[in-house]
Amino acid sequence: MDENTILGSTYNGEFEDVKLLNDLLVEKNKETGWDTPIHVDAASGGFIAPFLYPELEWDFRLIPLVTSIYVSGGCLRWNWEVYDSVKGYKGVPVVAFCLKDRSRRDEFEVSEMLRRFRWIVPAYPMSEGAKQMSVL
């Protein structure tokens, strides 16, 4: 970890442990004399985390290091009943899948087709070790 470290997770809907990162950075700032703040990009999870997990510390309760938070409602069009099937899961309800047969369409084309119906379902390429896959 240094003053330029960026952490995050988009593909699987899990929450980063901002409290742990905060505590580690408090110590690192003491050791190095840095004054490194934390920006939390909460995406759509920032809208639901306070209600589903009120005890989860990821927000301005971690002042002075958490200095800014960004939230986005882009994924809130999902039917949140999906959450009922994953009770106990600490994160945002996410359904990710790959197409079995890509001979006619790939995940990016399906994403674009769904936009015609005002469904925002982004397609993502995977990282090293899984580059052969894309996820919706």
A tleap script that builds the chain and sets N, CA, C and O, in Angstrom:
source leaprc.protein.ff14SB
mol = sequence {
  NMET ASP GLU ASN THR ILE LEU GLY SER THR
  TYR ASN GLY GLU PHE GLU ASP VAL LYS LEU
  LEU ASN ASP LEU LEU VAL GLU LYS ASN LYS
  GLU THR GLY TRP ASP THR PRO ILE HIE VAL
  ASP ALA ALA SER GLY GLY PHE ILE ALA PRO
  PHE LEU TYR PRO GLU LEU GLU TRP ASP PHE
  ARG LEU ILE PRO LEU VAL THR SER ILE TYR
  VAL SER GLY GLY CYS LEU ARG TRP ASN TRP
  GLU VAL TYR ASP SER VAL LYS GLY TYR LYS
  GLY VAL PRO VAL VAL ALA PHE CYS LEU LYS
  ASP ARG SER ARG ARG ASP GLU PHE GLU VAL
  SER GLU MET LEU ARG ARG PHE ARG TRP ILE
  VAL PRO ALA TYR PRO MET SER GLU GLY ALA
  LYS GLN MET SER VAL CLEU
}
set mol.1.N position { 0.848 -1.167 0.000 }
set mol.1.CA position { 0.000 0.000 0.000 }
set mol.1.C position { 0.895 1.233 0.000 }
set mol.1.O position { 1.851 1.319 0.770 }
set mol.2.N position { 0.571 2.190 -0.878 }
set mol.2.CA position { 1.258 3.470 -0.840 }
set mol.2.C position { 0.230 4.579 -1.051 }
set mol.2.O position { -0.972 4.317 -1.092 }
set mol.3.N position { 0.698 5.807 -1.184 }
set mol.3.CA position { -0.230 6.936 -1.266 }
set mol.3.C position { -1.025 6.962 -2.563 }
set mol.3.O position { -1.915 7.800 -2.716 }
set mol.4.N position { -0.728 6.066 -3.503 }
set mol.4.CA position { -1.441 6.003 -4.781 }
set mol.4.C position { -2.291 4.740 -4.929 }
set mol.4.O position { -2.800 4.475 -6.019 }
set mol.5.N position { -2.456 3.966 -3.877 }
set mol.5.CA position { -3.172 2.700 -3.948 }
set mol.5.C position { -4.659 2.919 -4.214 }
set mol.5.O position { -5.294 3.777 -3.601 }
set mol.6.N position { -5.200 2.129 -5.139 }
set mol.6.CA position { -6.636 2.154 -5.436 }
set mol.6.C position { -7.130 0.721 -5.317 }
set mol.6.O position { -6.533 -0.193 -5.886 }
set mol.7.N position { -8.200 0.522 -4.592 }
set mol.7.CA position { -8.781 -0.809 -4.413 }
set mol.7.C position { -10.234 -0.775 -4.851 }
set mol.7.O position { -10.869 0.279 -4.825 }
set mol.8.N position { -10.758 -1.915 -5.252 }
set mol.8.CA position { -12.167 -1.940 -5.593 }
set mol.8.C position { -12.617 -3.235 -6.212 }
set mol.8.O position { -11.803 -4.052 -6.642 }
set mol.9.N position { -13.927 -3.418 -6.255 }
set mol.9.CA position { -14.528 -4.612 -6.824 }
set mol.9.C position { -15.829 -4.209 -7.488 }
set mol.9.O position { -16.679 -3.580 -6.858 }
set mol.10.N position { -15.994 -4.565 -8.755 }
set mol.10.CA position { -17.219 -4.252 -9.471 }
set mol.10.C position { -17.959 -5.512 -9.868 }
set mol.10.O position { -19.186 -5.572 -9.786 }
set mol.11.N position { -17.219 -6.519 -10.299 }
set mol.11.CA position { -17.819 -7.667 -10.966 }
set mol.11.C position { -18.664 -8.565 -10.084 }
set mol.11.O position { -19.625 -9.158 -10.573 }
set mol.12.N position { -18.344 -8.690 -8.807 }
set mol.12.CA position { -19.031 -9.695 -8.001 }
set mol.12.C position { -19.967 -9.119 -6.957 }
set mol.12.O position { -20.624 -9.889 -6.257 }
set mol.13.N position { -20.062 -7.810 -6.816 }
set mol.13.CA position { -21.011 -7.207 -5.891 }
set mol.13.C position { -20.612 -7.244 -4.435 }
set mol.13.O position { -21.381 -6.803 -3.581 }
set mol.14.N position { -19.450 -7.749 -4.127 }
set mol.14.CA position { -19.021 -7.800 -2.730 }
set mol.14.C position { -18.590 -6.421 -2.255 }
set mol.14.O position { -18.127 -5.594 -3.040 }
set mol.15.N position { -18.751 -6.188 -0.962 }
set mol.15.CA position { -18.279 -4.945 -0.379 }
set mol.15.C position { -16.806 -5.074 -0.023 }
set mol.15.O position { -16.369 -6.115 0.466 }
set mol.16.N position { -16.046 -4.020 -0.268 }
set mol.16.CA position { -14.679 -3.957 0.246 }
set mol.16.C position { -14.778 -3.682 1.742 }
set mol.16.O position { -15.734 -3.049 2.190 }
set mol.17.N position { -13.824 -4.139 2.503 }
set mol.17.CA position { -13.806 -3.893 3.948 }
set mol.17.C position { -13.186 -2.514 4.190 }
set mol.17.O position { -12.006 -2.397 4.519 }
set mol.18.N position { -14.012 -1.467 4.018 }
set mol.18.CA position { -13.526 -0.090 4.136 }
set mol.18.C position { -13.043 0.189 5.550 }
set mol.18.O position { -12.080 0.934 5.736 }
set mol.19.N position { -13.692 -0.395 6.549 }
set mol.19.CA position { -13.271 -0.198 7.942 }
set mol.19.C position { -11.849 -0.724 8.146 }
set mol.19.O position { -11.018 -0.050 8.755 }
set mol.20.N position { -11.570 -1.921 7.639 }
set mol.20.CA position { -10.225 -2.489 7.752 }
set mol.20.C position { -9.213 -1.626 7.004 }
set mol.20.O position { -8.134 -1.338 7.523 }
set mol.21.N position { -9.561 -1.214 5.784 }
set mol.21.CA position { -8.663 -0.354 5.019 }
set mol.21.C position { -8.407 0.960 5.764 }
set mol.21.O position { -7.283 1.460 5.791 }
set mol.22.N position { -9.452 1.504 6.360 }
set mol.22.CA position { -9.318 2.732 7.156 }
set mol.22.C position { -8.326 2.520 8.298 }
set mol.22.O position { -7.418 3.326 8.500 }
set mol.23.N position { -8.508 1.431 9.039 }
set mol.23.CA position { -7.640 1.167 10.191 }
set mol.23.C position { -6.183 0.963 9.760 }
set mol.23.O position { -5.265 1.448 10.421 }
set mol.24.N position { -5.975 0.247 8.657 }
set mol.24.CA position { -4.626 0.037 8.140 }
set mol.24.C position { -4.000 1.359 7.678 }
set mol.24.O position { -2.814 1.609 7.897 }
set mol.25.N position { -4.816 2.193 7.037 }
set mol.25.CA position { -4.305 3.462 6.539 }
set mol.25.C position { -4.008 4.444 7.674 }
set mol.25.O position { -3.084 5.251 7.566 }
set mol.26.N position { -4.786 4.383 8.763 }
set mol.26.CA position { -4.480 5.208 9.935 }
set mol.26.C position { -3.065 4.887 10.415 }
set mol.26.O position { -2.274 5.791 10.685 }
set mol.27.N position { -2.751 3.591 10.519 }
set mol.27.CA position { -1.418 3.169 10.956 }
set mol.27.C position { -0.348 3.579 9.947 }
set mol.27.O position { 0.710 4.081 10.327 }
set mol.28.N position { -0.625 3.365 8.662 }
set mol.28.CA position { 0.343 3.718 7.612 }
set mol.28.C position { 0.607 5.224 7.612 }
set mol.28.O position { 1.750 5.653 7.453 }
set mol.29.N position { -0.436 6.022 7.787 }
set mol.29.CA position { -0.266 7.476 7.848 }
set mol.29.C position { 0.607 7.875 9.038 }
set mol.29.O position { 1.433 8.781 8.932 }
set mol.30.N position { 0.418 7.190 10.177 }
set mol.30.CA position { 1.243 7.476 11.357 }
set mol.30.C position { 2.707 7.137 11.096 }
set mol.30.O position { 3.603 7.910 11.436 }
set mol.31.N position { 2.942 5.956 10.479 }
set mol.31.CA position { 4.307 5.495 10.214 }
set mol.31.C position { 5.055 6.389 9.227 }
set mol.31.O position { 6.251 6.634 9.382 }
set mol.32.N position { 4.341 6.870 8.216 }
set mol.32.CA position { 4.996 7.559 7.106 }
set mol.32.C position { 4.862 9.077 7.149 }
set mol.32.O position { 5.594 9.790 6.463 }
set mol.33.N position { 3.932 9.565 7.951 }
set mol.33.CA position { 3.672 10.998 7.962 }
set mol.33.C position { 2.752 11.441 6.835 }
set mol.33.O position { 2.516 12.635 6.646 }
set mol.34.N position { 2.232 10.470 6.087 }
set mol.34.CA position { 1.292 10.800 5.012 }
set mol.34.C position { -0.002 11.326 5.613 }
set mol.34.O position { -0.273 11.149 6.800 }
set mol.35.N position { -0.785 11.967 4.779 }
set mol.35.CA position { -2.135 12.403 5.142 }
set mol.35.C position { -3.058 11.933 4.024 }
set mol.35.O position { -3.695 12.739 3.345 }
set mol.36.N position { -3.119 10.609 3.842 }
set mol.36.CA position { -3.850 10.019 2.722 }
set mol.36.C position { -5.308 9.797 3.084 }
set mol.36.O position { -5.605 9.049 4.015 }
set mol.37.N position { -6.228 10.436 2.360 }
set mol.37.CA position { -7.656 10.241 2.617 }
set mol.37.C position { -8.192 9.018 1.864 }
set mol.37.O position { -7.475 8.400 1.077 }
set mol.38.N position { -9.443 8.681 2.111 }
set mol.38.CA position { -10.121 7.586 1.414 }
set mol.38.C position { -11.327 8.158 0.680 }
set mol.38.O position { -12.139 8.878 1.260 }
set mol.39.N position { -11.430 7.827 -0.603 }
set mol.39.CA position { -12.636 8.108 -1.381 }
set mol.39.C position { -13.344 6.772 -1.567 }
set mol.39.O position { -12.722 5.811 -2.019 }
set mol.40.N position { -14.617 6.688 -1.234 }
set mol.40.CA position { -15.392 5.450 -1.381 }
set mol.40.C position { -16.286 5.588 -2.605 }
set mol.40.O position { -17.169 6.444 -2.641 }
set mol.41.N position { -16.055 4.740 -3.609 }
set mol.41.CA position { -16.940 4.668 -4.765 }
set mol.41.C position { -17.919 3.544 -4.472 }
set mol.41.O position { -17.642 2.375 -4.744 }
set mol.42.N position { -19.052 3.905 -3.919 }
set mol.42.CA position { -20.007 2.904 -3.431 }
set mol.42.C position { -20.953 2.388 -4.507 }
set mol.42.O position { -21.698 1.440 -4.260 }
set mol.43.N position { -20.941 2.985 -5.687 }
set mol.43.CA position { -21.838 2.591 -6.776 }
set mol.43.C position { -23.269 2.460 -6.248 }
set mol.43.O position { -23.692 3.266 -5.420 }
set mol.44.N position { -24.008 1.475 -6.705 }
set mol.44.CA position { -25.387 1.336 -6.237 }
set mol.44.C position { -25.462 0.751 -4.831 }
set mol.44.O position { -26.477 0.902 -4.151 }
set mol.45.N position { -24.389 0.081 -4.387 }
set mol.45.CA position { -24.374 -0.463 -3.033 }
set mol.45.C position { -24.508 0.612 -1.973 }
set mol.45.O position { -24.986 0.342 -0.870 }
set mol.46.N position { -24.089 1.834 -2.296 }
set mol.46.CA position { -24.201 2.938 -1.357 }
set mol.46.C position { -25.634 3.308 -1.039 }
set mol.46.O position { -25.905 3.903 0.005 }
set mol.47.N position { -26.558 2.964 -1.928 }
set mol.47.CA position { -27.967 3.229 -1.675 }
set mol.47.C position { -28.612 2.176 -0.778 }
set mol.47.O position { -29.553 2.472 -0.042 }
set mol.48.N position { -28.104 0.951 -0.842 }
set mol.48.CA position { -28.769 -0.116 -0.095 }
set mol.48.C position { -28.025 -0.568 1.154 }
set mol.48.O position { -28.646 -1.076 2.088 }
set mol.49.N position { -26.704 -0.394 1.187 }
set mol.49.CA position { -25.920 -0.849 2.344 }
set mol.49.C position { -26.429 -0.286 3.665 }
set mol.49.O position { -26.521 -1.036 4.636 }
set mol.50.N position { -26.768 1.011 3.746 }
set mol.50.CA position { -27.231 1.542 5.038 }
set mol.50.C position { -28.501 0.870 5.556 }
set mol.50.O position { -28.746 0.852 6.763 }
set mol.51.N position { -29.302 0.324 4.659 }
set mol.51.CA position { -30.564 -0.299 5.068 }
set mol.51.C position { -30.417 -1.799 5.316 }
set mol.51.O position { -31.027 -2.346 6.235 }
set mol.52.N position { -29.598 -2.464 4.487 }
set mol.52.CA position { -29.405 -3.904 4.650 }
set mol.52.C position { -28.402 -4.237 5.745 }
set mol.52.O position { -28.550 -5.233 6.453 }
set mol.53.N position { -27.371 -3.387 5.879 }
set mol.53.CA position { -26.290 -3.642 6.836 }
set mol.53.C position { -25.959 -2.364 7.605 }
set mol.53.O position { -24.882 -1.801 7.412 }
set mol.54.N position { -26.862 -1.889 8.475 }
set mol.54.CA position { -26.615 -0.615 9.156 }
set mol.54.C position { -25.373 -0.626 10.037 }
set mol.54.O position { -24.832 0.438 10.339 }
set mol.55.N position { -24.910 -1.789 10.454 }
set mol.55.CA position { -23.717 -1.870 11.303 }
set mol.55.C position { -22.419 -1.796 10.496 }
set mol.55.O position { -21.346 -1.607 11.070 }
set mol.56.N position { -22.507 -1.943 9.178 }
set mol.56.CA position { -21.331 -1.933 8.312 }
set mol.56.C position { -20.742 -0.529 8.249 }
set mol.56.O position { -21.412 0.414 7.827 }
set mol.57.N position { -19.485 -0.392 8.671 }
set mol.57.CA position { -18.817 0.914 8.655 }
set mol.57.C position { -18.038 1.073 7.358 }
set mol.57.O position { -17.001 0.438 7.169 }
set mol.58.N position { -18.529 1.909 6.481 }
set mol.58.CA position { -17.905 2.161 5.185 }
set mol.58.C position { -18.030 3.626 4.783 }
set mol.58.O position { -17.542 4.016 3.722 }
set mol.59.N position { -18.663 4.427 5.598 }
set mol.59.CA position { -19.098 5.759 5.216 }
set mol.59.C position { -18.424 6.844 6.055 }
set mol.59.O position { -17.314 6.646 6.549 }
set mol.60.N position { -19.084 7.979 6.215 }
set mol.60.CA position { -18.489 9.106 6.936 }
set mol.60.C position { -18.322 8.856 8.432 }
set mol.60.O position { -17.794 9.715 9.137 }
set mol.61.N position { -18.755 7.713 8.927 }
set mol.61.CA position { -18.427 7.352 10.305 }
set mol.61.C position { -16.922 7.151 10.459 }
set mol.61.O position { -16.404 7.157 11.576 }
set mol.62.N position { -16.227 6.975 9.354 }
set mol.62.CA position { -14.780 6.755 9.378 }
set mol.62.C position { -14.001 8.049 9.128 }
set mol.62.O position { -12.863 8.014 8.660 }
set mol.63.N position { -14.608 9.168 9.438 }
set mol.63.CA position { -13.896 10.459 9.360 }
set mol.63.C position { -12.779 10.417 10.384 }
set mol.63.O position { -13.016 9.894 11.473 }
set mol.64.N position { -11.599 10.917 10.131 }
set mol.64.CA position { -11.286 11.898 9.105 }
set mol.64.C position { -10.796 11.322 7.786 }
set mol.64.O position { -10.619 12.082 6.835 }
set mol.65.N position { -10.567 10.005 7.680 }
set mol.65.CA position { -9.989 9.499 6.435 }
set mol.65.C position { -10.988 9.415 5.290 }
set mol.65.O position { -10.645 9.755 4.158 }
set mol.66.N position { -12.223 8.970 5.553 }
set mol.66.CA position { -13.216 8.950 4.471 }
set mol.66.C position { -13.675 10.389 4.268 }
set mol.66.O position { -14.383 10.966 5.094 }
set mol.67.N position { -13.245 10.947 3.136 }
set mol.67.CA position { -13.528 12.362 2.871 }
set mol.67.C position { -14.549 12.568 1.764 }
set mol.67.O position { -15.107 13.657 1.625 }
set mol.68.N position { -14.799 11.515 0.967 }
set mol.68.CA position { -15.782 11.645 -0.102 }
set mol.68.C position { -16.366 10.275 -0.420 }
set mol.68.O position { -15.708 9.243 -0.284 }
set mol.69.N position { -17.635 10.303 -0.852 }
set mol.69.CA position { -18.348 9.068 -1.217 }
set mol.69.C position { -19.118 9.349 -2.505 }
set mol.69.O position { -19.753 10.394 -2.646 }
set mol.70.N position { -19.054 8.413 -3.431 }
set mol.70.CA position { -19.821 8.510 -4.669 }
set mol.70.C position { -20.800 7.344 -4.703 }
set mol.70.O position { -20.414 6.204 -4.444 }
set mol.71.N position { -22.062 7.619 -5.021 }
set mol.71.CA position { -23.057 6.560 -5.216 }
set mol.71.C position { -23.730 6.777 -6.564 }
set mol.71.O position { -23.831 7.906 -7.046 }
set mol.72.N position { -24.189 5.687 -7.163 }
set mol.72.CA position { -24.824 5.752 -8.470 }
set mol.72.C position { -26.012 4.806 -8.475 }
set mol.72.O position { -25.905 3.666 -8.023 }
set mol.73.N position { -27.128 5.268 -8.979 }
set mol.73.CA position { -28.340 4.446 -9.008 }
set mol.73.C position { -28.500 3.625 -10.263 }
set mol.73.O position { -29.580 3.080 -10.490 }
set mol.74.N position { -27.482 3.510 -11.086 }
set mol.74.CA position { -27.599 2.825 -12.364 }
set mol.74.C position { -28.104 1.402 -12.278 }
set mol.74.O position { -28.811 0.951 -13.180 }
set mol.75.N position { -27.767 0.682 -11.226 }
set mol.75.CA position { -28.173 -0.731 -11.129 }
set mol.75.C position { -29.457 -0.916 -10.347 }
set mol.75.O position { -29.900 -2.052 -10.172 }
set mol.76.N position { -30.068 0.145 -9.876 }
set mol.76.CA position { -31.238 -0.017 -9.021 }
set mol.76.C position { -32.495 -0.420 -9.773 }
set mol.76.O position { -33.565 -0.515 -9.171 }
set mol.77.N position { -32.392 -0.655 -11.059 }
set mol.77.CA position { -33.554 -1.099 -11.823 }
set mol.77.C position { -33.799 -2.599 -11.671 }
set mol.77.O position { -34.837 -3.109 -12.093 }
set mol.78.N position { -32.837 -3.305 -11.065 }
set mol.78.CA position { -32.992 -4.745 -10.853 }
set mol.78.C position { -34.145 -5.022 -9.899 }
set mol.78.O position { -34.492 -4.181 -9.069 }
set mol.79.N position { -34.718 -6.174 -10.020 }
set mol.79.CA position { -35.756 -6.615 -9.096 }
set mol.79.C position { -35.056 -7.108 -7.838 }
set mol.79.O position { -34.399 -8.149 -7.864 }
set mol.80.N position { -35.189 -6.368 -6.732 }
set mol.80.CA position { -34.439 -6.690 -5.527 }
set mol.80.C position { -34.941 -7.942 -4.822 }
set mol.80.O position { -34.387 -8.318 -3.789 }
set mol.81.N position { -35.987 -8.608 -5.355 }
set mol.81.CA position { -36.399 -9.891 -4.789 }
set mol.81.C position { -35.293 -10.927 -4.947 }
set mol.81.O position { -35.267 -11.925 -4.228 }
set mol.82.N position { -34.390 -10.694 -5.876 }
set mol.82.CA position { -33.245 -11.593 -6.055 }
set mol.82.C position { -32.509 -11.734 -4.733 }
set mol.82.O position { -31.955 -12.791 -4.432 }
set mol.83.N position { -32.504 -10.667 -3.945 }
set mol.83.CA position { -31.786 -10.699 -2.672 }
set mol.83.C position { -32.296 -11.801 -1.759 }
set mol.83.O position { -31.519 -12.383 -1.004 }
set mol.84.N position { -33.600 -12.099 -1.816 }
set mol.84.CA position { -34.169 -13.128 -0.954 }
set mol.84.C position { -33.509 -14.485 -1.158 }
set mol.84.O position { -33.464 -15.300 -0.238 }
set mol.85.N position { -32.998 -14.728 -2.357 }
set mol.85.CA position { -32.392 -16.031 -2.613 }
set mol.85.C position { -30.950 -16.118 -2.132 }
set mol.85.O position { -30.349 -17.191 -2.173 }
set mol.86.N position { -30.392 -15.010 -1.680 }
set mol.86.CA position { -29.013 -15.029 -1.213 }
set mol.86.C position { -28.901 -14.418 0.181 }
set mol.86.O position { -27.924 -13.726 0.471 }
set mol.87.N position { -29.869 -14.658 1.037 }
set mol.87.CA position { -29.850 -14.122 2.398 }
set mol.87.C position { -28.541 -14.460 3.090 }
set mol.87.O position { -27.998 -15.551 2.916 }
set mol.88.N position { -28.053 -13.543 3.852 }
set mol.88.CA position { -26.818 -13.757 4.569 }
set mol.88.C position { -25.590 -13.356 3.774 }
set mol.88.O position { -24.490 -13.297 4.324 }
set mol.89.N position { -25.760 -13.082 2.496 }
set mol.89.CA position { -24.645 -12.670 1.647 }
set mol.89.C position { -24.336 -11.218 1.932 }
set mol.89.O position { -25.231 -10.375 1.872 }
set mol.90.N position { -23.082 -10.904 2.243 }
set mol.90.CA position { -22.672 -9.527 2.524 }
set mol.90.C position { -22.238 -8.857 1.237 }
set mol.90.O position { -21.072 -8.953 0.856 }
set mol.91.N position { -23.137 -8.193 0.570 }
set mol.91.CA position { -22.809 -7.499 -0.661 }
set mol.91.C position { -24.062 -7.081 -1.374 }
set mol.91.O position { -25.157 -7.172 -0.819 }
set mol.92.N position { -23.919 -6.628 -2.587 }
set mol.92.CA position { -25.045 -6.216 -3.409 }
set mol.92.C position { -25.523 -7.427 -4.194 }
set mol.92.O position { -24.702 -8.169 -4.733 }
set mol.93.N position { -26.836 -7.647 -4.271 }
set mol.93.CA position { -27.319 -8.776 -5.068 }
set mol.93.C position { -26.907 -8.602 -6.530 }
set mol.93.O position { -27.311 -7.642 -7.186 }
set mol.94.N position { -26.119 -9.515 -7.021 }
set mol.94.CA position { -25.631 -9.452 -8.391 }
set mol.94.C position { -25.860 -10.805 -9.038 }
set mol.94.O position { -25.579 -11.847 -8.445 }
set mol.95.N position { -26.363 -10.780 -10.235 }
set mol.95.CA position { -26.489 -12.003 -11.020 }
set mol.95.C position { -25.527 -11.851 -12.185 }
set mol.95.O position { -25.688 -10.953 -13.011 }
set mol.96.N position { -24.534 -12.717 -12.259 }
set mol.96.CA position { -23.564 -12.670 -13.351 }
set mol.96.C position { -23.620 -13.997 -14.095 }
set mol.96.O position { -23.731 -15.062 -13.488 }
set mol.97.N position { -23.541 -13.915 -15.415 }
set mol.97.CA position { -23.558 -15.146 -16.198 }
set mol.97.C position { -22.832 -14.921 -17.510 }
set mol.97.O position { -22.577 -13.788 -17.919 }
set mol.98.N position { -22.506 -16.031 -18.159 }
set mol.98.CA position { -21.897 -16.014 -19.484 }
set mol.98.C position { -22.817 -16.756 -20.433 }
set mol.98.O position { -23.575 -17.630 -20.013 }
set mol.99.N position { -22.754 -16.420 -21.681 }
set mol.99.CA position { -23.557 -17.106 -22.688 }
set mol.99.C position { -22.939 -18.458 -23.024 }
set mol.99.O position { -21.724 -18.572 -23.186 }
set mol.100.N position { -23.770 -19.465 -23.124 }
set mol.100.CA position { -23.301 -20.807 -23.441 }
set mol.100.C position { -22.856 -20.895 -24.902 }
set mol.100.O position { -21.861 -21.547 -25.218 }
set mol.101.N position { -23.595 -20.238 -25.776 }
set mol.101.CA position { -23.301 -20.277 -27.213 }
set mol.101.C position { -23.114 -18.841 -27.707 }
set mol.101.O position { -24.069 -18.065 -27.759 }
set mol.102.N position { -21.885 -18.498 -28.066 }
set mol.102.CA position { -21.588 -17.141 -28.537 }
set mol.102.C position { -21.572 -17.053 -30.068 }
set mol.102.O position { -21.124 -16.048 -30.620 }
set mol.103.N position { -22.043 -18.064 -30.739 }
set mol.103.CA position { -21.971 -18.051 -32.199 }
set mol.103.C position { -22.894 -17.001 -32.799 }
set mol.103.O position { -22.635 -16.518 -33.901 }
set mol.104.N position { -23.966 -16.635 -32.100 }
set mol.104.CA position { -24.900 -15.634 -32.631 }
set mol.104.C position { -24.746 -14.277 -31.956 }
set mol.104.O position { -24.886 -13.249 -32.619 }
set mol.105.N position { -24.464 -14.244 -30.662 }
set mol.105.CA position { -24.346 -12.993 -29.902 }
set mol.105.C position { -23.311 -13.176 -28.799 }
set mol.105.O position { -23.141 -14.275 -28.272 }
set mol.106.N position { -22.621 -12.094 -28.454 }
set mol.106.CA position { -21.771 -12.143 -27.269 }
set mol.106.C position { -22.402 -11.277 -26.175 }
set mol.106.O position { -23.434 -10.643 -26.399 }
set mol.107.N position { -21.786 -11.254 -25.001 }
set mol.107.CA position { -22.350 -10.535 -23.850 }
set mol.107.C position { -22.497 -9.043 -24.132 }
set mol.107.O position { -23.447 -8.418 -23.660 }
set mol.108.N position { -21.582 -8.473 -24.885 }
set mol.108.CA position { -21.641 -7.047 -25.181 }
set mol.108.C position { -22.814 -6.720 -26.105 }
set mol.108.O position { -23.452 -5.677 -25.960 }
set mol.109.N position { -23.096 -7.607 -27.049 }
set mol.109.CA position { -24.248 -7.406 -27.934 }
set mol.109.C position { -25.561 -7.553 -27.159 }
set mol.109.O position { -26.505 -6.796 -27.387 }
set mol.110.N position { -25.620 -8.518 -26.252 }
set mol.110.CA position { -26.823 -8.689 -25.429 }
set mol.110.C position { -27.041 -7.449 -24.567 }
set mol.110.O position { -28.170 -6.978 -24.429 }
set mol.111.N position { -25.975 -6.925 -23.994 }
set mol.111.CA position { -26.070 -5.710 -23.193 }
set mol.111.C position { -26.658 -4.565 -24.015 }
set mol.111.O position { -27.548 -3.852 -23.550 }
set mol.112.N position { -26.162 -4.395 -25.228 }
set mol.112.CA position { -26.650 -3.333 -26.113 }
set mol.112.C position { -28.110 -3.547 -26.488 }
set mol.112.O position { -28.884 -2.591 -26.535 }
set mol.113.N position { -28.492 -4.792 -26.755 }
set mol.113.CA position { -29.890 -5.091 -27.091 }
set mol.113.C position { -30.821 -4.771 -25.922 }
set mol.113.O position { -31.914 -4.243 -26.129 }
set mol.114.N position { -30.401 -5.084 -24.709 }
set mol.114.CA position { -31.229 -4.815 -23.532 }
set mol.114.C position { -31.422 -3.315 -23.306 }
set mol.114.O position { -32.455 -2.894 -22.784 }
set mol.115.N position { -30.444 -2.520 -23.691 }
set mol.115.CA position { -30.566 -1.058 -23.559 }
set mol.115.C position { -31.724 -0.511 -24.389 }
set mol.115.O position { -32.316 0.509 -24.037 }
set mol.116.N position { -32.041 -1.176 -25.468 }
set mol.116.CA position { -33.177 -0.746 -26.299 }
set mol.116.C position { -34.481 -0.793 -25.506 }
set mol.116.O position { -35.427 -0.067 -25.811 }
set mol.117.N position { -34.524 -1.641 -24.500 }
set mol.117.CA position { -35.706 -1.767 -23.648 }
set mol.117.C position { -35.519 -1.027 -22.320 }
set mol.117.O position { -36.289 -1.214 -21.377 }
set mol.118.N position { -34.483 -0.185 -22.263 }
set mol.118.CA position { -34.156 0.627 -21.091 }
set mol.118.C position { -33.687 -0.214 -19.907 }
set mol.118.O position { -33.803 0.213 -18.758 }
set mol.119.N position { -33.168 -1.381 -20.174 }
set mol.119.CA position { -32.540 -2.219 -19.148 }
set mol.119.C position { -31.047 -1.936 -19.202 }
set mol.119.O position { -30.419 -2.117 -20.245 }
set mol.120.N position { -30.482 -1.500 -18.103 }
set mol.120.CA position { -29.052 -1.233 -18.043 }
set mol.120.C position { -28.382 -2.463 -17.427 }
set mol.120.O position { -28.376 -2.637 -16.208 }
set mol.121.N position { -27.827 -3.299 -18.282 }
set mol.121.CA position { -27.142 -4.522 -17.855 }
set mol.121.C position { -25.750 -4.483 -18.484 }
set mol.121.O position { -25.564 -4.933 -19.614 }
set mol.122.N position { -24.777 -3.946 -17.755 }
set mol.122.CA position { -23.449 -3.783 -18.355 }
set mol.122.C position { -22.733 -5.111 -18.572 }
set mol.122.O position { -22.917 -6.065 -17.816 }
set mol.123.N position { -21.927 -5.153 -19.603 }
set mol.123.CA position { -21.059 -6.299 -19.871 }
set mol.123.C position { -19.635 -5.895 -19.525 }
set mol.123.O position { -19.213 -4.776 -19.817 }
set mol.124.N position { -18.898 -6.801 -18.908 }
set mol.124.CA position { -17.524 -6.530 -18.486 }
set mol.124.C position { -16.593 -7.627 -18.976 }
set mol.124.O position { -16.948 -8.805 -18.945 }
set mol.125.N position { -15.407 -7.248 -19.426 }
set mol.125.CA position { -14.386 -8.277 -19.655 }
set mol.125.C position { -13.807 -8.668 -18.300 }
set mol.125.O position { -13.782 -7.854 -17.377 }
set mol.126.N position { -13.356 -9.877 -18.178 }
set mol.126.CA position { -12.762 -10.324 -16.925 }
set mol.126.C position { -11.271 -9.994 -16.909 }
set mol.126.O position { -10.688 -9.633 -17.931 }
set mol.127.N position { -10.674 -10.123 -15.739 }
set mol.127.CA position { -9.265 -9.784 -15.562 }
set mol.127.C position { -8.363 -10.972 -15.908 }
set mol.127.O position { -8.830 -12.016 -16.363 }
set mol.128.N position { -7.057 -10.784 -15.680 }
set mol.128.CA position { -6.067 -11.835 -15.958 }
set mol.128.C position { -6.536 -13.168 -15.381 }
set mol.128.O position { -7.105 -13.219 -14.291 }
set mol.129.N position { -6.297 -14.224 -16.111 }
set mol.129.CA position { -6.669 -15.556 -15.644 }
set mol.129.C position { -8.062 -15.968 -16.081 }
set mol.129.O position { -8.415 -17.144 -15.998 }
set mol.130.N position { -8.869 -14.999 -16.554 }
set mol.130.CA position { -10.223 -15.316 -17.003 }
set mol.130.C position { -10.588 -14.472 -18.224 }
set mol.130.O position { -11.765 -14.210 -18.471 }
set mol.131.N position { -9.593 -14.053 -18.974 }
set mol.131.CA position { -9.836 -13.162 -20.120 }
set mol.131.C position { -10.704 -13.796 -21.202 }
set mol.131.O position { -11.269 -13.086 -22.034 }
set mol.132.N position { -10.816 -15.119 -21.200 }
set mol.132.CA position { -11.643 -15.788 -22.194 }
set mol.132.C position { -13.127 -15.588 -21.915 }
set mol.132.O position { -13.968 -15.961 -22.734 }
set mol.133.N position { -13.455 -15.004 -20.767 }
set mol.133.CA position { -14.855 -14.811 -20.372 }
set mol.133.C position { -15.226 -13.335 -20.360 }
set mol.133.O position { -14.376 -12.466 -20.168 }
set mol.134.N position { -16.505 -13.072 -20.567 }
set mol.134.CA position { -17.107 -11.772 -20.337 }
set mol.134.C position { -18.305 -12.026 -19.437 }
set mol.134.O position { -18.857 -13.126 -19.430 }
set mol.135.N position { -18.701 -11.036 -18.695 }
set mol.135.CA position { -19.795 -11.214 -17.745 }
set mol.135.C position { -20.850 -10.145 -17.974 }
set mol.135.O position { -20.524 -8.986 -18.230 }
set mol.136.N position { -22.116 -10.535 -17.882 }
set mol.136.CA position { -23.232 -9.591 -17.903 }
set mol.136.C position { -23.650 -9.347 -16.485 }
set mol.136.O position { -24.582 -8.580 -16.239 }
savepdb mol mol.pdb
quit
